[in-house]
């Protein structure tokens, strides 16, 4: 193996000493630049092969073609692989491959914990085990954003920098989609809350690279949850009436089947009745939806009867959007934000509008959750979800800073759900 830096010649004359020093420094700088170039290349390298020996040979060939290694180095690794196969050695299977075509966006609703930056760094590192590109958003202070930058983490905060994430979530998802819309490698953005844990194996369906052509949303059970469902295709009209309604520009609110109309969402909620989700009648849901329906900018999205069809509310802890819909999502998100519609009352309808306009494919993944205090946010929730005979795509909630979880507990939970 050639020496990186040649040894000093003991017979050098003093009059050549400075010249030799300059030459050595120049050699070292060349080596450093070469090493930096190699590190950058390796960090971006990928292979279409799915077996370890095939990927190893592919990498060595690529390194040889770029003069990082010699032809002899390539021949040695090829011989090594050949002889291992001859003696019957079984190479380990590739269990985990980092996806390079999807960007993960983790949203933190709160950012006042003394360990906030450390928590974000740990969270990011866990997801970087599976994804090349991981960014975060939340109500971060500028000093936190700068500190995260020093850890090579890009953080978004948006204009609506409020705690709780009622509106900032939609704004940041919009901003990140637009940020990556023309990226050469990123084809989609996968959003989830910091306390939402995803099963990458289930979401990817075992495919590599990640299937980025689909919108993916979470739901619990379509017997009582129509999140991201195409409401027009629901055969049970009574069920559709419980989750979806029409609002006309004059503010009139009608059931999905138009057989019952009321002057407000709150009145329809009581008269129909709608599914008993208390946030429906709040100002940031039903009331804001009525204001949006009267906005001329939303008129192109009206149904044939002139109404704006609002799909089911949804538990908005996860959403995967292809960047090909970034502009459309951004335009619709801005309209919903303009009228202060909370994300849980906005995203189902935004996705439905994109599906209708572009004939987009929307895939649903099961959400495992619990509102009971014995399990919510705790190890018991993860254990219950793992016992079920369901391949959940999303588990919520499980937060690093909740009670006894900590980094070790989160590490265990994250690795356990990747089955």
C-alpha positions in Angstrom: 0.0 0.0 0.0 1.5 3.3 -1.0 2.5 5.7 1.7 0.3 8.8 2.1 3.2 11.1 2.9 6.8 10.2 2.0 9.4 10.2 4.8 11.9 13.0 5.2 15.2 12.4 3.5 17.9 12.5 6.1 20.5 13.7 3.5 18.5 16.9 2.6 20.6 20.0 2.6 19.5 22.9 4.9 19.2 25.2 1.9 16.3 22.9 0.6 14.6 22.5 3.9 11.9 25.2 3.4 11.2 24.0 -0.1 10.8 20.4 1.2 8.4 21.6 3.9 6.3 23.4 1.4 6.2 20.3 -0.8 5.2 18.1 2.1 2.4 20.5 3.1 1.2 20.6 -0.4 1.2 16.7 -0.5 -0.8 16.6 2.7 -3.4 19.1 1.4 -3.8 17.0 -1.7 -4.4 13.9 0.4 -6.9 15.7 2.7 -8.9 16.9 -0.3 -8.8 13.4 -1.7 -10.1 11.9 1.6 -12.8 14.5 1.8 -13.8 13.7 -1.8 -13.9 10.0 -0.9 -16.0 10.5 2.2 -18.5 12.6 0.2 -18.7 10.0 -2.5 -19.2 7.1 0.0 -22.0 9.1 1.8 -23.9 9.4 -1.5 -23.1 6.0 -3.0 -25.8 3.5 -3.6 -26.3 0.3 -5.6 -29.3 -1.4 -7.3 -28.1 -4.8 -6.1 -29.8 -6.5 -3.1 -27.2 -8.9 -1.9 -24.1 -8.0 0.2 -21.4 -9.6 -2.0 -22.9 -8.0 -5.2 -23.0 -4.6 -3.5 -19.4 -5.0 -2.3 -18.1 -5.8 -5.7 -20.1 -2.9 -7.2 -18.6 -0.5 -4.7 -15.0 -1.7 -5.4 -15.6 -1.3 -9.1 -16.8 2.2 -8.6 -13.9 3.1 -6.4 -11.5 1.6 -8.9 -13.1 3.6 -11.8 -12.5 6.8 -9.8 -8.9 5.9 -9.0 -9.5 5.5 -5.2 -8.1 2.0 -5.3 -5.9 -0.1 -7.6 -7.0 -2.8 -10.0 -5.2 -5.3 -7.7 -7.5 -4.2 -4.8 -10.5 -4.9 -7.0 -9.2 -8.3 -8.1 -8.5 -9.2 -4.4 -12.0 -8.5 -3.2 -13.5 -10.4 -6.2 -11.3 -13.4 -5.4 -12.3 -13.1 -1.7 -16.0 -13.2 -2.6 -15.4 -16.1 -5.0 -13.6 -18.3 -2.4 -16.2 -17.6 0.3 -18.9 -18.8 -2.1 -16.9 -21.9 -3.0 -16.6 -23.0 0.7 -20.4 -22.4 1.1 -20.3 -19.3 3.2 -23.7 -17.6 3.5 -23.5 -13.8 3.5 -25.9 -12.1 5.9 -29.0 -10.6 4.3 -29.4 -6.9 4.0 -31.9 -6.0 6.8 -31.7 -2.2 6.8 -31.1 0.1 3.9 -31.3 3.8 4.1 -33.8 5.4 1.8 -32.5 8.2 -0.3 -35.5 9.3 -2.2 -37.8 10.4 0.6 -37.2 13.2 3.2 -38.5 12.7 6.7 -40.0 15.7 8.5 -40.3 15.4 12.3 -42.5 18.0 13.9 -42.0 19.0 17.5 -45.0 20.7 19.0 -43.0 22.1 22.0 -39.5 23.3 22.2 -39.0 24.5 25.8 -37.4 21.5 27.4 -33.9 22.0 28.8 -32.9 18.9 26.8 -34.7 19.9 23.7 -31.7 20.1 21.4 -30.3 16.8 22.7 -33.7 15.2 22.2 -34.0 16.4 18.6 -30.4 15.2 17.9 -31.2 11.7 19.3 -34.5 11.5 17.4 -32.9 12.6 14.2 -30.1 10.0 14.5 -32.6 7.2 15.0 -34.4 8.0 11.8 -31.2 8.5 9.9 -30.7 4.8 10.4 -33.4 4.4 7.8 -33.5 7.7 5.9 -30.7 9.7 4.3 -32.6 13.0 4.7 -34.2 14.0 8.0 -35.3 17.5 8.8 -37.3 18.9 11.8 -39.7 21.6 12.5 -41.3 23.2 15.6 -41.5 26.4 17.6 -37.7 26.5 18.0 -35.8 29.6 19.1 -33.1 30.9 16.8 -30.3 29.7 19.1 -31.8 26.2 19.0 -31.9 26.3 15.2 -28.2 27.4 15.2 -27.2 24.6 17.6 -29.1 22.0 15.5 -27.3 23.3 12.4 -24.0 22.6 14.1 -25.2 19.0 14.4 -26.0 19.0 10.6 -29.7 19.2 11.3 -31.9 21.5 9.2 -34.8 23.0 11.3 -37.8 24.9 10.1 -39.9 27.1 12.3 -42.3 29.0 10.0 -44.2 32.2 10.6 -46.8 30.6 12.9 -44.3 29.8 15.6 -46.9 28.8 18.2 -46.6 26.0 20.8 -49.0 23.1 20.3 -48.8 22.9 16.5 -52.4 23.7 15.6 -51.5 25.6 12.5 -47.7 25.4 12.4 -47.8 21.7 11.4 -49.6 22.5 8.1 -47.4 25.5 7.4 -44.1 23.6 7.9 -45.3 20.6 5.9 -46.1 23.0 3.1 -42.7 24.7 3.4 -40.7 21.5 3.4 -42.6 20.1 0.4 -41.9 23.3 -1.6 -38.3 23.2 -0.3 -37.7 19.7 -1.8 -40.0 20.0 -4.9 -37.1 20.4 -7.4 -34.6 18.3 -5.5 -32.7 15.9 -7.7 -33.1 12.9 -5.4 -36.0 13.6 -3.0 -39.4 12.4 -4.5 -41.6 12.7 -1.4 -41.9 14.1 2.1 -42.9 11.9 5.0 -44.3 13.9 8.0 -45.0 12.7 11.5 -45.0 14.1 15.0 -42.0 13.5 17.2 -44.2 11.3 19.4 -45.4 9.3 16.3 -43.4 6.2 15.6 -43.4 4.7 12.1 -42.9 1.1 11.0 -40.6 1.6 8.0 -40.9 -2.0 6.9 -44.7 -1.7 6.7 -44.7 1.7 5.0 -42.2 0.7 2.4 -44.0 -2.6 1.8 -40.5 -4.2 1.6 -39.7 -2.1 -1.5 -36.5 -0.3 -2.3 -36.3 2.5 -3.1 -39.3 3.8 -1.2 -42.6 3.8 -3.2 -42.9 7.6 -3.5 -45.8 7.8 -6.0 -48.5 7.3 -3.4 -50.0 9.6 -0.8 -50.1 7.7 2.4 -52.4 8.6 5.4 -53.1 6.9 8.7 -56.4 5.6 10.0 -57.6 3.4 12.8 -60.6 1.4 11.6 -63.0 2.2 8.8 -65.9 1.0 10.9 -65.6 4.4 12.7 -62.7 6.2 11.0 -62.9 7.5 7.4 -59.6 9.3 7.5 -58.4 9.9 3.9 -61.1 7.6 2.5 -62.7 8.6 -0.8 -66.0 9.6 0.7 -67.8 9.4 -2.6 -67.1 5.7 -2.8 -68.4 4.8 0.7 -71.4 2.6 0.2 -72.7 3.1 3.7 -74.3 6.5 3.3 -75.2 6.7 7.0 -71.6 6.2 7.9 -70.5 8.8 5.3 -73.0 11.3 6.8 -71.4 11.0 10.2 -68.0 12.0 8.9 -68.4 14.2 5.9 -70.6 17.3 5.0 -71.0 19.9 2.3 -70.7 23.6 2.9 -72.1 26.1 0.3 -70.7 29.6 -0.3 -73.6 31.2 1.5 -72.6 29.2 4.7 -75.4 26.5 4.5 -74.1 23.2 5.8 -75.7 19.9 4.5 -75.1 16.3 5.2 -73.1 14.3 2.7 -76.3 13.0 1.0 -77.8 16.5 1.1 -81.0 15.3 2.8 -80.5 17.5 5.9 -79.2 21.1 5.9 -78.5 23.5 8.7 -77.2 27.1 9.1 -73.9 25.9 10.8 -71.7 22.9 11.3 -72.6 23.1 15.0 -76.3 22.8 14.2 -75.7 19.8 11.8 -73.5 18.2 14.4 -76.5 18.1 16.8 -79.3 17.4 14.3 -77.8 14.6 12.2 -75.8 13.8 14.5 -72.2 13.9 13.2 -69.6 11.6 14.8 -69.1 12.8 18.4 -65.7 14.5 18.0 -65.9 17.6 20.0 -63.4 19.6 17.9 -65.8 19.6 14.9 -67.7 22.5 16.3 -64.7 24.6 17.4 -63.8 27.9 15.8 -60.7 26.3 14.2 -62.7 23.6 12.5 -66.3 23.9 11.5 -66.6 27.7 11.9 -63.4 28.2 9.9 -64.5 25.7 7.3 -67.6 27.8 6.7 -65.5 30.9 6.1 -63.2 29.0 3.7 -66.2 27.7 1.7 -67.1 31.3 0.9 -63.7 32.2 -0.3 -63.6 32.7 -4.1 -60.1 31.2 -4.3 -61.5 27.8 -3.3 -64.4 27.9 -5.8 -62.5 25.8 -8.4 -62.6 22.9 -5.9 -66.3 23.0 -5.5 -68.4 19.9 -6.3 -70.9 19.8 -9.2 -73.6 21.0 -6.8 -71.6 24.1 -5.9 -70.6 22.9 -2.4 -67.2 22.4 -0.9 -67.1 18.8 0.2 -65.3 18.4 3.5 -63.9 14.9 4.1 -63.5 13.3 7.5 -61.4 14.8 10.2 -58.3 12.8 10.8 -55.7 12.1 13.5 -52.9 14.0 11.8 -49.9 12.4 13.3 -48.6 11.1 9.9 -48.8 12.0 6.2 -46.7 11.0 3.2 -46.9 13.4 0.2 -45.1 13.0 -3.2 -43.2 16.2 -4.2 -45.1 16.1 -7.5 -48.0 17.5 -5.5 -46.0 20.1 -3.7 -47.4 23.1 -5.5 -51.0 21.9 -5.2 -50.6 21.0 -1.5 -48.9 24.4 -0.9 -51.7 26.3 -2.6 -54.4 24.5 -0.7 -52.6 24.6 2.6 -52.3 28.4 2.3 -56.0 28.7 1.8 -56.8 26.5 4.8 -54.3 28.5 6.9 -55.8 31.8 5.6 -59.0 30.8 7.4 -57.3 29.1 10.4 -58.5 25.6 9.8 -56.6 23.2 12.1 -54.7 20.4 10.4 -56.9 17.7 11.7 -59.9 19.3 9.9 -57.9 20.2 6.8 -55.6 17.4 5.7 -58.3 14.9 4.8 -60.0 17.4 2.5 -56.7 18.7 1.0 -55.7 15.1 0.1 -59.2 14.5 -1.3 -58.9 17.6 -3.5 -55.5 16.4 -4.8 -56.9 12.9 -5.4 -59.8 14.2 -7.4 -57.8 16.7 -9.5 -54.9 14.5 -10.3 -56.4 11.0 -9.9 -53.8 10.5 -7.2 -53.3 7.2 -5.5 -54.0 7.3 -1.7 -52.9 4.4 0.4 -54.0 3.9 4.0 -51.9 2.6 6.8 -53.2 1.4 10.2 -52.6 3.6 13.2 -52.2 2.0 16.7 -53.0 4.4 19.4 -54.5 4.6 22.9 -56.2 7.4 24.9 -56.2 5.5 28.2 -53.7 6.7 30.8 -52.4 3.2 31.5 -50.9 2.9 28.0 -50.9 6.3 26.3 -47.3 7.3 25.7 -45.8 4.4 27.6 -44.0 1.1 27.0 -47.4 -0.6 27.5 -48.7 1.0 24.3 -45.8 -0.4 22.2 -46.2 -3.8 23.8 -49.9 -3.9 23.0 -49.4 -2.8 19.4 -46.7 -5.5 19.0 -49.1 -8.2 20.3 -51.8 -7.3 17.8 -51.9 -9.3 14.6 -52.0 -6.1 12.6 -49.0 -4.6 10.7 -49.4 -1.1 11.9 -47.7 1.6 9.9 -47.8 4.2 12.6 -47.9 4.1 16.4 -48.9 7.2 18.5 -48.0 8.5 21.0 -44.5 7.6 22.3 -42.3 10.6 23.2 -38.7 10.6 24.3 -39.3 12.9 27.2 -42.4 11.2 28.6 -42.0 9.8 32.1 -39.7 6.7 32.1 -39.1 6.5 28.3 -35.9 8.4 27.8 -33.3 7.6 25.1 -33.0 4.0 26.0 -36.7 3.4 26.0 -37.2 5.2 22.7 -34.3 3.2 21.2 -36.0 -0.1 22.2 -39.4 1.0 21.0 -38.2 2.3 17.7 -36.2 -0.9 16.9 -39.1 -3.1 18.1 -41.7 -1.8 15.7 -39.5 -2.4 12.7 -40.8 -5.9 12.1 
